[in-house]
Amino acid sequence: SISANFDAFGFYGLLFAMFSIVCLGSSVWGHHMFTVGLDVKTAVFFSSVTMIIGVPTGIKVFTWLYMLLNSSVNVSDPVLWWVVSFI
């Protein structure tokens, strides 16, 4: 069973997060339209999607950190410090 071996911070978790960010990101643009006088239902929809997109973004960031912690990276490597400061 795929669900028994599903790790939220593994390859499939990152793949799901990236796909979700692409799908949700295509409908998030409306939260920039606050000056045009959107009706309440539309504003609530765009605000909700904007908050929901934080979940796959968090999965993506924690997957990067999980990958760094479980790899054999030398602590004195300058690339590691650049990546950690970027995240």
HTML snippet that shows the backbone in 3Dmol.js (N, CA, C, O; Angstrom):
<script src="https://3Dmol.org/build/3Dmol-min.js"></script>
<div id="view" style="width:600px;height:400px;position:relative"></div>
<script>
const pdb = `
ATOM      1  N   SER A   1       0.833  -1.180   0.000  1.00  0.00           N
ATOM      2  CA  SER A   1       0.000   0.000   0.000  1.00  0.00           C
ATOM      3  C   SER A   1       0.879   1.246   0.000  1.00  0.00           C
ATOM      4  O   SER A   1       1.856   1.327   0.744  1.00  0.00           O
ATOM      5  N   ILE A   2       0.535   2.183  -0.813  1.00  0.00           N
ATOM      6  CA  ILE A   2       1.325   3.411  -0.902  1.00  0.00           C
ATOM      7  C   ILE A   2       1.156   4.244   0.361  1.00  0.00           C
ATOM      8  O   ILE A   2       2.126   4.836   0.835  1.00  0.00           O
ATOM      9  N   SER A   3      -0.042   4.306   0.913  1.00  0.00           N
ATOM     10  CA  SER A   3      -0.279   5.157   2.079  1.00  0.00           C
ATOM     11  C   SER A   3       0.441   4.649   3.324  1.00  0.00           C
ATOM     12  O   SER A   3       0.727   5.436   4.226  1.00  0.00           O
ATOM     13  N   ALA A   4       0.739   3.354   3.393  1.00  0.00           N
ATOM     14  CA  ALA A   4       1.443   2.826   4.554  1.00  0.00           C
ATOM     15  C   ALA A   4       2.901   3.282   4.563  1.00  0.00           C
ATOM     16  O   ALA A   4       3.490   3.421   5.634  1.00  0.00           O
ATOM     17  N   ASN A   5       3.491   3.516   3.397  1.00  0.00           N
ATOM     18  CA  ASN A   5       4.886   3.932   3.308  1.00  0.00           C
ATOM     19  C   ASN A   5       5.036   5.412   3.006  1.00  0.00           C
ATOM     20  O   ASN A   5       6.138   5.856   2.683  1.00  0.00           O
ATOM     21  N   PHE A   6       3.974   6.185   3.099  1.00  0.00           N
ATOM     22  CA  PHE A   6       4.020   7.598   2.746  1.00  0.00           C
ATOM     23  C   PHE A   6       4.689   8.391   3.858  1.00  0.00           C
ATOM     24  O   PHE A   6       4.238   8.368   5.003  1.00  0.00           O
ATOM     25  N   ASP A   7       5.750   9.081   3.521  1.00  0.00           N
ATOM     26  CA  ASP A   7       6.449   9.953   4.453  1.00  0.00           C
ATOM     27  C   ASP A   7       6.224  11.381   3.988  1.00  0.00           C
ATOM     28  O   ASP A   7       6.566  11.727   2.857  1.00  0.00           O
ATOM     29  N   ALA A   8       5.653  12.212   4.846  1.00  0.00           N
ATOM     30  CA  ALA A   8       5.321  13.585   4.442  1.00  0.00           C
ATOM     31  C   ALA A   8       6.553  14.374   4.045  1.00  0.00           C
ATOM     32  O   ALA A   8       6.454  15.340   3.288  1.00  0.00           O
ATOM     33  N   PHE A   9       7.714  13.975   4.545  1.00  0.00           N
ATOM     34  CA  PHE A   9       8.931  14.710   4.246  1.00  0.00           C
ATOM     35  C   PHE A   9       9.854  13.924   3.321  1.00  0.00           C
ATOM     36  O   PHE A   9      11.068  14.129   3.339  1.00  0.00           O
ATOM     37  N   GLY A  10       9.300  13.041   2.527  1.00  0.00           N
ATOM     38  CA  GLY A  10      10.074  12.291   1.555  1.00  0.00           C
ATOM     39  C   GLY A  10       9.857  12.826   0.154  1.00  0.00           C
ATOM     40  O   GLY A  10       9.400  13.952  -0.037  1.00  0.00           O
ATOM     41  N   PHE A  11      10.193  12.000  -0.821  1.00  0.00           N
ATOM     42  CA  PHE A  11      10.088  12.409  -2.219  1.00  0.00           C
ATOM     43  C   PHE A  11       8.647  12.697  -2.613  1.00  0.00           C
ATOM     44  O   PHE A  11       8.363  13.718  -3.241  1.00  0.00           O
ATOM     45  N   TYR A  12       7.732  11.796  -2.244  1.00  0.00           N
ATOM     46  CA  TYR A  12       6.337  11.981  -2.640  1.00  0.00           C
ATOM     47  C   TYR A  12       5.694  13.156  -1.901  1.00  0.00           C
ATOM     48  O   TYR A  12       4.824  13.831  -2.452  1.00  0.00           O
ATOM     49  N   GLY A  13       6.114  13.402  -0.668  1.00  0.00           N
ATOM     50  CA  GLY A  13       5.626  14.571   0.048  1.00  0.00           C
ATOM     51  C   GLY A  13       6.054  15.861  -0.620  1.00  0.00           C
ATOM     52  O   GLY A  13       5.269  16.803  -0.731  1.00  0.00           O
ATOM     53  N   LEU A  14       7.315  15.903  -1.070  1.00  0.00           N
ATOM     54  CA  LEU A  14       7.806  17.085  -1.775  1.00  0.00           C
ATOM     55  C   LEU A  14       7.115  17.235  -3.120  1.00  0.00           C
ATOM     56  O   LEU A  14       6.786  18.348  -3.530  1.00  0.00           O
ATOM     57  N   LEU A  15       6.895  16.127  -3.805  1.00  0.00           N
ATOM     58  CA  LEU A  15       6.198  16.171  -5.085  1.00  0.00           C
ATOM     59  C   LEU A  15       4.762  16.678  -4.911  1.00  0.00           C
ATOM     60  O   LEU A  15       4.293  17.505  -5.694  1.00  0.00           O
ATOM     61  N   PHE A  16       4.076  16.184  -3.894  1.00  0.00           N
ATOM     62  CA  PHE A  16       2.720  16.649  -3.598  1.00  0.00           C
ATOM     63  C   PHE A  16       2.713  18.131  -3.234  1.00  0.00           C
ATOM     64  O   PHE A  16       1.832  18.875  -3.664  1.00  0.00           O
ATOM     65  N   ALA A  17       3.693  18.559  -2.442  1.00  0.00           N
ATOM     66  CA  ALA A  17       3.763  19.966  -2.038  1.00  0.00           C
ATOM     67  C   ALA A  17       3.996  20.872  -3.242  1.00  0.00           C
ATOM     68  O   ALA A  17       3.358  21.918  -3.359  1.00  0.00           O
ATOM     69  N   MET A  18       4.892  20.487  -4.127  1.00  0.00           N
ATOM     70  CA  MET A  18       5.172  21.314  -5.299  1.00  0.00           C
ATOM     71  C   MET A  18       3.951  21.380  -6.219  1.00  0.00           C
ATOM     72  O   MET A  18       3.628  22.444  -6.747  1.00  0.00           O
ATOM     73  N   PHE A  19       3.277  20.254  -6.409  1.00  0.00           N
ATOM     74  CA  PHE A  19       2.074  20.238  -7.241  1.00  0.00           C
ATOM     75  C   PHE A  19       0.969  21.088  -6.615  1.00  0.00           C
ATOM     76  O   PHE A  19       0.255  21.801  -7.319  1.00  0.00           O
ATOM     77  N   SER A  20       0.833  21.011  -5.294  1.00  0.00           N
ATOM     78  CA  SER A  20      -0.182  21.815  -4.607  1.00  0.00           C
ATOM     79  C   SER A  20       0.119  23.299  -4.701  1.00  0.00           C
ATOM     80  O   SER A  20      -0.793  24.109  -4.865  1.00  0.00           O
ATOM     81  N   ILE A  21       1.394  23.663  -4.598  1.00  0.00           N
ATOM     82  CA  ILE A  21       1.771  25.072  -4.705  1.00  0.00           C
ATOM     83  C   ILE A  21       1.454  25.598  -6.097  1.00  0.00           C
ATOM     84  O   ILE A  21       0.989  26.729  -6.243  1.00  0.00           O
ATOM     85  N   VAL A  22       1.701  24.789  -7.117  1.00  0.00           N
ATOM     86  CA  VAL A  22       1.389  25.216  -8.485  1.00  0.00           C
ATOM     87  C   VAL A  22      -0.118  25.395  -8.658  1.00  0.00           C
ATOM     88  O   VAL A  22      -0.566  26.398  -9.214  1.00  0.00           O
ATOM     89  N   CYS A  23      -0.893  24.428  -8.187  1.00  0.00           N
ATOM     90  CA  CYS A  23      -2.356  24.510  -8.355  1.00  0.00           C
ATOM     91  C   CYS A  23      -2.958  25.653  -7.541  1.00  0.00           C
ATOM     92  O   CYS A  23      -3.769  26.422  -8.055  1.00  0.00           O
ATOM     93  N   LEU A  24      -2.565  25.764  -6.276  1.00  0.00           N
ATOM     94  CA  LEU A  24      -3.113  26.831  -5.443  1.00  0.00           C
ATOM     95  C   LEU A  24      -2.572  28.197  -5.850  1.00  0.00           C
ATOM     96  O   LEU A  24      -3.275  29.203  -5.757  1.00  0.00           O
ATOM     97  N   GLY A  25      -1.333  28.228  -6.298  1.00  0.00           N
ATOM     98  CA  GLY A  25      -0.726  29.499  -6.697  1.00  0.00           C
ATOM     99  C   GLY A  25      -1.390  30.130  -7.897  1.00  0.00           C
ATOM    100  O   GLY A  25      -1.327  31.346  -8.077  1.00  0.00           O
ATOM    101  N   SER A  26      -2.026  29.317  -8.720  1.00  0.00           N
ATOM    102  CA  SER A  26      -2.712  29.882  -9.883  1.00  0.00           C
ATOM    103  C   SER A  26      -3.999  30.608  -9.492  1.00  0.00           C
ATOM    104  O   SER A  26      -4.543  31.371 -10.290  1.00  0.00           O
ATOM    105  N   SER A  27      -4.489  30.377  -8.279  1.00  0.00           N
ATOM    106  CA  SER A  27      -5.707  31.066  -7.848  1.00  0.00           C
ATOM    107  C   SER A  27      -5.466  32.034  -6.691  1.00  0.00           C
ATOM    108  O   SER A  27      -6.425  32.576  -6.141  1.00  0.00           O
ATOM    109  N   VAL A  28      -4.231  32.256  -6.317  1.00  0.00           N
ATOM    110  CA  VAL A  28      -3.916  33.152  -5.207  1.00  0.00           C
ATOM    111  C   VAL A  28      -3.829  34.605  -5.656  1.00  0.00           C
ATOM    112  O   VAL A  28      -3.866  35.507  -4.819  1.00  0.00           O
ATOM    113  N   TRP A  29      -3.715  34.849  -6.938  1.00  0.00           N
ATOM    114  CA  TRP A  29      -3.503  36.201  -7.453  1.00  0.00           C
ATOM    115  C   TRP A  29      -4.554  37.188  -6.972  1.00  0.00           C
ATOM    116  O   TRP A  29      -4.283  38.388  -6.918  1.00  0.00           O
ATOM    117  N   GLY A  30      -5.733  36.722  -6.624  1.00  0.00           N
ATOM    118  CA  GLY A  30      -6.829  37.609  -6.239  1.00  0.00           C
ATOM    119  C   GLY A  30      -6.608  38.358  -4.943  1.00  0.00           C
ATOM    120  O   GLY A  30      -7.265  39.371  -4.699  1.00  0.00           O
ATOM    121  N   HIS A  31      -5.690  37.883  -4.097  1.00  0.00           N
ATOM    122  CA  HIS A  31      -5.484  38.611  -2.850  1.00  0.00           C
ATOM    123  C   HIS A  31      -4.741  39.927  -3.079  1.00  0.00           C
ATOM    124  O   HIS A  31      -4.620  40.733  -2.156  1.00  0.00           O
ATOM    125  N   HIS A  32      -4.249  40.152  -4.279  1.00  0.00           N
ATOM    126  CA  HIS A  32      -3.640  41.438  -4.622  1.00  0.00           C
ATOM    127  C   HIS A  32      -4.685  42.449  -5.097  1.00  0.00           C
ATOM    128  O   HIS A  32      -4.357  43.615  -5.314  1.00  0.00           O
ATOM    129  N   MET A  33      -5.918  42.025  -5.258  1.00  0.00           N
ATOM    130  CA  MET A  33      -6.973  42.868  -5.823  1.00  0.00           C
ATOM    131  C   MET A  33      -7.813  43.549  -4.740  1.00  0.00           C
ATOM    132  O   MET A  33      -8.992  43.826  -4.963  1.00  0.00           O
ATOM    133  N   PHE A  34      -7.227  43.822  -3.580  1.00  0.00           N
ATOM    134  CA  PHE A  34      -8.012  44.376  -2.480  1.00  0.00           C
ATOM    135  C   PHE A  34      -8.459  45.815  -2.713  1.00  0.00           C
ATOM    136  O   PHE A  34      -9.359  46.282  -2.015  1.00  0.00           O
ATOM    137  N   THR A  35      -7.876  46.525  -3.649  1.00  0.00           N
ATOM    138  CA  THR A  35      -8.257  47.926  -3.865  1.00  0.00           C
ATOM    139  C   THR A  35      -9.404  48.085  -4.860  1.00  0.00           C
ATOM    140  O   THR A  35      -9.926  49.190  -5.012  1.00  0.00           O
ATOM    141  N   VAL A  36      -9.809  47.017  -5.538  1.00  0.00           N
ATOM    142  CA  VAL A  36     -10.853  47.146  -6.557  1.00  0.00           C
ATOM    143  C   VAL A  36     -12.253  46.928  -5.995  1.00  0.00           C
ATOM    144  O   VAL A  36     -13.231  47.033  -6.735  1.00  0.00           O
ATOM    145  N   GLY A  37     -12.368  46.634  -4.726  1.00  0.00           N
ATOM    146  CA  GLY A  37     -13.685  46.468  -4.125  1.00  0.00           C
ATOM    147  C   GLY A  37     -14.314  45.121  -4.405  1.00  0.00           C
ATOM    148  O   GLY A  37     -15.431  45.061  -4.919  1.00  0.00           O
ATOM    149  N   LEU A  38     -13.628  44.042  -4.083  1.00  0.00           N
ATOM    150  CA  LEU A  38     -14.192  42.701  -4.242  1.00  0.00           C
ATOM    151  C   LEU A  38     -15.324  42.493  -3.242  1.00  0.00           C
ATOM    152  O   LEU A  38     -15.306  43.044  -2.142  1.00  0.00           O
ATOM    153  N   ASP A  39     -16.311  41.687  -3.641  1.00  0.00           N
ATOM    154  CA  ASP A  39     -17.371  41.376  -2.686  1.00  0.00           C
ATOM    155  C   ASP A  39     -16.817  40.443  -1.612  1.00  0.00           C
ATOM    156  O   ASP A  39     -15.728  39.891  -1.770  1.00  0.00           O
ATOM    157  N   VAL A  40     -17.550  40.269  -0.538  1.00  0.00           N
ATOM    158  CA  VAL A  40     -17.057  39.560   0.638  1.00  0.00           C
ATOM    159  C   VAL A  40     -16.746  38.097   0.331  1.00  0.00           C
ATOM    160  O   VAL A  40     -15.722  37.581   0.778  1.00  0.00           O
ATOM    161  N   LYS A  41     -17.608  37.426  -0.421  1.00  0.00           N
ATOM    162  CA  LYS A  41     -17.390  36.008  -0.722  1.00  0.00           C
ATOM    163  C   LYS A  41     -16.106  35.795  -1.518  1.00  0.00           C
ATOM    164  O   LYS A  41     -15.360  34.851  -1.256  1.00  0.00           O
ATOM    165  N   THR A  42     -15.850  36.658  -2.474  1.00  0.00           N
ATOM    166  CA  THR A  42     -14.640  36.536  -3.276  1.00  0.00           C
ATOM    167  C   THR A  42     -13.407  36.831  -2.437  1.00  0.00           C
ATOM    168  O   THR A  42     -12.393  36.145  -2.562  1.00  0.00           O
ATOM    169  N   ALA A  43     -13.483  37.834  -1.592  1.00  0.00           N
ATOM    170  CA  ALA A  43     -12.350  38.171  -0.728  1.00  0.00           C
ATOM    171  C   ALA A  43     -12.048  37.040   0.256  1.00  0.00           C
ATOM    172  O   ALA A  43     -10.883  36.747   0.525  1.00  0.00           O
ATOM    173  N   VAL A  44     -13.092  36.406   0.792  1.00  0.00           N
ATOM    174  CA  VAL A  44     -12.898  35.280   1.707  1.00  0.00           C
ATOM    175  C   VAL A  44     -12.261  34.105   0.975  1.00  0.00           C
ATOM    176  O   VAL A  44     -11.383  33.441   1.524  1.00  0.00           O
ATOM    177  N   PHE A  45     -12.690  33.840  -0.255  1.00  0.00           N
ATOM    178  CA  PHE A  45     -12.102  32.750  -1.032  1.00  0.00           C
ATOM    179  C   PHE A  45     -10.609  32.972  -1.248  1.00  0.00           C
ATOM    180  O   PHE A  45      -9.803  32.081  -0.980  1.00  0.00           O
ATOM    181  N   PHE A  46     -10.240  34.154  -1.729  1.00  0.00           N
ATOM    182  CA  PHE A  46      -8.831  34.418  -1.999  1.00  0.00           C
ATOM    183  C   PHE A  46      -8.003  34.447  -0.718  1.00  0.00           C
ATOM    184  O   PHE A  46      -6.850  34.015  -0.723  1.00  0.00           O
ATOM    185  N   SER A  47      -8.564  34.943   0.368  1.00  0.00           N
ATOM    186  CA  SER A  47      -7.851  34.937   1.646  1.00  0.00           C
ATOM    187  C   SER A  47      -7.638  33.511   2.144  1.00  0.00           C
ATOM    188  O   SER A  47      -6.573  33.187   2.669  1.00  0.00           O
ATOM    189  N   SER A  48      -8.642  32.666   1.981  1.00  0.00           N
ATOM    190  CA  SER A  48      -8.531  31.270   2.416  1.00  0.00           C
ATOM    191  C   SER A  48      -7.477  30.520   1.624  1.00  0.00           C
ATOM    192  O   SER A  48      -6.668  29.789   2.196  1.00  0.00           O
ATOM    193  N   VAL A  49      -7.482  30.696   0.311  1.00  0.00           N
ATOM    194  CA  VAL A  49      -6.491  30.014  -0.523  1.00  0.00           C
ATOM    195  C   VAL A  49      -5.088  30.508  -0.191  1.00  0.00           C
ATOM    196  O   VAL A  49      -4.135  29.730  -0.214  1.00  0.00           O
ATOM    197  N   THR A  50      -4.957  31.789   0.116  1.00  0.00           N
ATOM    198  CA  THR A  50      -3.657  32.338   0.478  1.00  0.00           C
ATOM    199  C   THR A  50      -3.147  31.719   1.772  1.00  0.00           C
ATOM    200  O   THR A  50      -1.950  31.459   1.897  1.00  0.00           O
ATOM    201  N   MET A  51      -4.033  31.475   2.739  1.00  0.00           N
ATOM    202  CA  MET A  51      -3.609  30.837   3.985  1.00  0.00           C
ATOM    203  C   MET A  51      -3.321  29.351   3.783  1.00  0.00           C
ATOM    204  O   MET A  51      -2.385  28.816   4.377  1.00  0.00           O
ATOM    205  N   ILE A  52      -4.111  28.685   2.955  1.00  0.00           N
ATOM    206  CA  ILE A  52      -3.942  27.245   2.741  1.00  0.00           C
ATOM    207  C   ILE A  52      -2.627  26.938   2.029  1.00  0.00           C
ATOM    208  O   ILE A  52      -2.051  25.871   2.240  1.00  0.00           O
ATOM    209  N   ILE A  53      -2.147  27.847   1.195  1.00  0.00           N
ATOM    210  CA  ILE A  53      -0.918  27.590   0.449  1.00  0.00           C
ATOM    211  C   ILE A  53       0.298  27.528   1.376  1.00  0.00           C
ATOM    212  O   ILE A  53       1.368  27.075   0.970  1.00  0.00           O
ATOM    213  N   GLY A  54       0.132  27.980   2.610  1.00  0.00           N
ATOM    214  CA  GLY A  54       1.222  27.889   3.580  1.00  0.00           C
ATOM    215  C   GLY A  54       1.528  26.461   4.005  1.00  0.00           C
ATOM    216  O   GLY A  54       2.656  26.169   4.401  1.00  0.00           O
ATOM    217  N   VAL A  55       0.548  25.566   3.931  1.00  0.00           N
ATOM    218  CA  VAL A  55       0.759  24.173   4.349  1.00  0.00           C
ATOM    219  C   VAL A  55       1.741  23.456   3.421  1.00  0.00           C
ATOM    220  O   VAL A  55       2.727  22.909   3.913  1.00  0.00           O
ATOM    221  N   PRO A  56       1.518  23.431   2.089  1.00  0.00           N
ATOM    222  CA  PRO A  56       2.514  22.769   1.242  1.00  0.00           C
ATOM    223  C   PRO A  56       3.852  23.505   1.221  1.00  0.00           C
ATOM    224  O   PRO A  56       4.892  22.884   0.998  1.00  0.00           O
ATOM    225  N   THR A  57       3.841  24.810   1.448  1.00  0.00           N
ATOM    226  CA  THR A  57       5.100  25.541   1.522  1.00  0.00           C
ATOM    227  C   THR A  57       5.889  25.108   2.751  1.00  0.00           C
ATOM    228  O   THR A  57       7.108  24.950   2.682  1.00  0.00           O
ATOM    229  N   GLY A  58       5.208  24.916   3.864  1.00  0.00           N
ATOM    230  CA  GLY A  58       5.871  24.409   5.062  1.00  0.00           C
ATOM    231  C   GLY A  58       6.412  23.007   4.868  1.00  0.00           C
ATOM    232  O   GLY A  58       7.509  22.695   5.331  1.00  0.00           O
ATOM    233  N   ILE A  59       5.651  22.150   4.185  1.00  0.00           N
ATOM    234  CA  ILE A  59       6.129  20.795   3.893  1.00  0.00           C
ATOM    235  C   ILE A  59       7.381  20.857   3.038  1.00  0.00           C
ATOM    236  O   ILE A  59       8.323  20.093   3.251  1.00  0.00           O
ATOM    237  N   LYS A  60       7.395  21.762   2.071  1.00  0.00           N
ATOM    238  CA  LYS A  60       8.560  21.894   1.192  1.00  0.00           C
ATOM    239  C   LYS A  60       9.793  22.342   1.977  1.00  0.00           C
ATOM    240  O   LYS A  60      10.873  21.780   1.795  1.00  0.00           O
ATOM    241  N   VAL A  61       9.650  23.333   2.836  1.00  0.00           N
ATOM    242  CA  VAL A  61      10.792  23.841   3.606  1.00  0.00           C
ATOM    243  C   VAL A  61      11.291  22.787   4.588  1.00  0.00           C
ATOM    244  O   VAL A  61      12.499  22.588   4.710  1.00  0.00           O
ATOM    245  N   PHE A  62      10.387  22.109   5.290  1.00  0.00           N
ATOM    246  CA  PHE A  62      10.817  21.091   6.237  1.00  0.00           C
ATOM    247  C   PHE A  62      11.401  19.868   5.531  1.00  0.00           C
ATOM    248  O   PHE A  62      12.233  19.168   6.108  1.00  0.00           O
ATOM    249  N   THR A  63      10.983  19.600   4.300  1.00  0.00           N
ATOM    250  CA  THR A  63      11.605  18.531   3.524  1.00  0.00           C
ATOM    251  C   THR A  63      13.038  18.888   3.188  1.00  0.00           C
ATOM    252  O   THR A  63      13.921  18.033   3.249  1.00  0.00           O
ATOM    253  N   TRP A  64      13.281  20.146   2.831  1.00  0.00           N
ATOM    254  CA  TRP A  64      14.663  20.585   2.580  1.00  0.00           C
ATOM    255  C   TRP A  64      15.523  20.406   3.827  1.00  0.00           C
ATOM    256  O   TRP A  64      16.645  19.906   3.745  1.00  0.00           O
ATOM    257  N   LEU A  65      14.992  20.819   4.993  1.00  0.00           N
ATOM    258  CA  LEU A  65      15.749  20.679   6.239  1.00  0.00           C
ATOM    259  C   LEU A  65      15.967  19.210   6.600  1.00  0.00           C
ATOM    260  O   LEU A  65      17.047  18.839   7.059  1.00  0.00           O
ATOM    261  N   TYR A  66      14.956  18.383   6.397  1.00  0.00           N
ATOM    262  CA  TYR A  66      15.060  16.946   6.655  1.00  0.00           C
ATOM    263  C   TYR A  66      16.138  16.324   5.772  1.00  0.00           C
ATOM    264  O   TYR A  66      16.903  15.470   6.219  1.00  0.00           O
ATOM    265  N   MET A  67      16.190  16.758   4.517  1.00  0.00           N
ATOM    266  CA  MET A  67      17.205  16.259   3.596  1.00  0.00           C
ATOM    267  C   MET A  67      18.602  16.659   4.070  1.00  0.00           C
ATOM    268  O   MET A  67      19.529  15.851   4.023  1.00  0.00           O
ATOM    269  N   LEU A  68      18.755  17.899   4.524  1.00  0.00           N
ATOM    270  CA  LEU A  68      20.060  18.353   4.986  1.00  0.00           C
ATOM    271  C   LEU A  68      20.508  17.619   6.241  1.00  0.00           C
ATOM    272  O   LEU A  68      21.684  17.278   6.370  1.00  0.00           O
ATOM    273  N   LEU A  69      19.583  17.372   7.169  1.00  0.00           N
ATOM    274  CA  LEU A  69      19.948  16.707   8.414  1.00  0.00           C
ATOM    275  C   LEU A  69      20.284  15.237   8.211  1.00  0.00           C
ATOM    276  O   LEU A  69      21.094  14.688   8.958  1.00  0.00           O
ATOM    277  N   ASN A  70      19.691  14.594   7.233  1.00  0.00           N
ATOM    278  CA  ASN A  70      19.919  13.168   7.002  1.00  0.00           C
ATOM    279  C   ASN A  70      20.950  12.886   5.925  1.00  0.00           C
ATOM    280  O   ASN A  70      21.107  11.738   5.508  1.00  0.00           O
ATOM    281  N   SER A  71      21.647  13.901   5.472  1.00  0.00           N
ATOM    282  CA  SER A  71      22.686  13.682   4.466  1.00  0.00           C
ATOM    283  C   SER A  71      24.053  13.764   5.129  1.00  0.00           C
ATOM    284  O   SER A  71      24.174  14.185   6.279  1.00  0.00           O
ATOM    285  N   SER A  72      25.051  13.366   4.409  1.00  0.00           N
ATOM    286  CA  SER A  72      26.416  13.422   4.938  1.00  0.00           C
ATOM    287  C   SER A  72      27.109  14.671   4.413  1.00  0.00           C
ATOM    288  O   SER A  72      28.017  14.596   3.585  1.00  0.00           O
ATOM    289  N   VAL A  73      26.666  15.813   4.907  1.00  0.00           N
ATOM    290  CA  VAL A  73      27.220  17.094   4.494  1.00  0.00           C
ATOM    291  C   VAL A  73      28.206  17.546   5.555  1.00  0.00           C
ATOM    292  O   VAL A  73      27.937  17.437   6.752  1.00  0.00           O
ATOM    293  N   ASN A  74      29.340  18.050   5.116  1.00  0.00           N
ATOM    294  CA  ASN A  74      30.342  18.559   6.026  1.00  0.00           C
ATOM    295  C   ASN A  74      29.890  19.914   6.567  1.00  0.00           C
ATOM    296  O   ASN A  74      29.461  20.777   5.800  1.00  0.00           O
ATOM    297  N   VAL A  75      29.984  20.104   7.883  1.00  0.00           N
ATOM    298  CA  VAL A  75      29.507  21.335   8.507  1.00  0.00           C
ATOM    299  C   VAL A  75      30.335  22.540   8.076  1.00  0.00           C
ATOM    300  O   VAL A  75      29.831  23.663   8.077  1.00  0.00           O
ATOM    301  N   SER A  76      31.580  22.328   7.712  1.00  0.00           N
ATOM    302  CA  SER A  76      32.431  23.451   7.313  1.00  0.00           C
ATOM    303  C   SER A  76      32.260  23.816   5.838  1.00  0.00           C
ATOM    304  O   SER A  76      32.946  24.708   5.338  1.00  0.00           O
ATOM    305  N   ASP A  77      31.373  23.151   5.156  1.00  0.00           N
ATOM    306  CA  ASP A  77      31.138  23.444   3.740  1.00  0.00           C
ATOM    307  C   ASP A  77      30.376  24.764   3.605  1.00  0.00           C
ATOM    308  O   ASP A  77      29.292  24.895   4.174  1.00  0.00           O
ATOM    309  N   PRO A  78      30.911  25.750   2.867  1.00  0.00           N
ATOM    310  CA  PRO A  78      30.239  27.048   2.753  1.00  0.00           C
ATOM    311  C   PRO A  78      28.877  26.970   2.065  1.00  0.00           C
ATOM    312  O   PRO A  78      27.997  27.786   2.339  1.00  0.00           O
ATOM    313  N   VAL A  79      28.701  26.001   1.179  1.00  0.00           N
ATOM    314  CA  VAL A  79      27.417  25.868   0.493  1.00  0.00           C
ATOM    315  C   VAL A  79      26.319  25.521   1.493  1.00  0.00           C
ATOM    316  O   VAL A  79      25.188  25.987   1.355  1.00  0.00           O
ATOM    317  N   LEU A  80      26.639  24.714   2.489  1.00  0.00           N
ATOM    318  CA  LEU A  80      25.661  24.360   3.518  1.00  0.00           C
ATOM    319  C   LEU A  80      25.180  25.598   4.256  1.00  0.00           C
ATOM    320  O   LEU A  80      23.980  25.741   4.492  1.00  0.00           O
ATOM    321  N   TRP A  81      26.069  26.479   4.620  1.00  0.00           N
ATOM    322  CA  TRP A  81      25.679  27.700   5.338  1.00  0.00           C
ATOM    323  C   TRP A  81      24.854  28.617   4.453  1.00  0.00           C
ATOM    324  O   TRP A  81      23.943  29.287   4.938  1.00  0.00           O
ATOM    325  N   TRP A  82      25.157  28.656   3.168  1.00  0.00           N
ATOM    326  CA  TRP A  82      24.364  29.475   2.255  1.00  0.00           C
ATOM    327  C   TRP A  82      22.952  28.918   2.136  1.00  0.00           C
ATOM    328  O   TRP A  82      21.980  29.673   2.151  1.00  0.00           O
ATOM    329  N   VAL A  83      22.838  27.602   2.017  1.00  0.00           N
ATOM    330  CA  VAL A  83      21.520  26.972   1.878  1.00  0.00           C
ATOM    331  C   VAL A  83      20.694  27.171   3.147  1.00  0.00           C
ATOM    332  O   VAL A  83      19.511  27.499   3.066  1.00  0.00           O
ATOM    333  N   VAL A  84      21.300  26.978   4.312  1.00  0.00           N
ATOM    334  CA  VAL A  84      20.571  27.139   5.570  1.00  0.00           C
ATOM    335  C   VAL A  84      20.134  28.590   5.758  1.00  0.00           C
ATOM    336  O   VAL A  84      19.021  28.838   6.222  1.00  0.00           O
ATOM    337  N   SER A  85      20.977  29.540   5.411  1.00  0.00           N
ATOM    338  CA  SER A  85      20.580  30.943   5.546  1.00  0.00           C
ATOM    339  C   SER A  85      19.503  31.315   4.534  1.00  0.00           C
ATOM    340  O   SER A  85      18.691  32.204   4.792  1.00  0.00           O
ATOM    341  N   PHE A  86      19.488  30.642   3.383  1.00  0.00           N
ATOM    342  CA  PHE A  86      18.438  30.878   2.396  1.00  0.00           C
ATOM    343  C   PHE A  86      17.096  30.382   2.906  1.00  0.00           C
ATOM    344  O   PHE A  86      16.076  31.053   2.748  1.00  0.00           O
ATOM    345  N   ILE A  87      17.100  29.207   3.515  1.00  0.00           N
ATOM    346  CA  ILE A  87      15.856  28.627   4.030  1.00  0.00           C
ATOM    347  C   ILE A  87      15.389  29.439   5.213  1.00  0.00           C
ATOM    348  O   ILE A  87      14.356  29.129   5.807  1.00  0.00           O
TER     349      ILE A  87
END
`;
const viewer = $3Dmol.createViewer("view");
viewer.addModel(pdb, "pdb");
viewer.setStyle({}, {cartoon: {color: "spectrum"}});
viewer.zoomTo();
viewer.render();
</script>
